[in-house]
Amino acid sequence: MSRSFVKEGDGDLDPLPDLPLSPHPNYVTPRGLAALQSRLRDLQTTLATLKARAERLDKLPEAAAERDIRYFEARLRTAILIDPTTLPLREVAFGLSVTVRAEDGSQTSYEITGEDEADATLHRIAPQSPLARALIGAQVGDEVIWRKPSGPVSLEVIQISHADP
C-alpha cells in the first residue's frame, strides 16, 4: 500500500461534531438556568482534570467534554429567563404547574419547563411538547385535548399554581 494514502497525524483528535441545538426559543426557569450553569462548571472541572492526566493517549474524553462545554455555553448564551413567580395564575404558561383530571378521574400535575430541564419522570414538560401546547393558555375549568400517538385524550384543567423551586 502506498504511504500517500495514510494520514499522518499529530495524535490530536479532530473536534467532535457539535450536539444539535434546538430551533425553538430557549426559555429557562431560574432553576433551569442554575442547572445549566452548574453543568457547565462541572464539565469545565472535568476537562481540566482530563487535561492534567499524566497519561493522555486517549483524548476522546477530552474531546467529548469540549463538545459538551460548547453545547452548554451556547444554551446559556441563548437562554431567555422567565421568572414564573411573577406570572399571574389566570392561565397555564411557561414555568407554571398545572393539575389536570383525565376522563378516568385520575389527576396529574405537570410543570412546563425549558427543554434542558424537561424530565418526564418528574412531570416536567417542554413547551414544544404536544401536552404543553395543549395546556398553554388554558384556564381552570377548561377542557383540552392532548393529541397522543395512541389517540386524543381529554383533560380538564383543575388547578394552576407556581411550581416548587
Order of alpha helices (4+ residues) and beta strands (2+ residues): beta-alpha-alpha-beta-beta-beta-beta-alpha-beta-beta
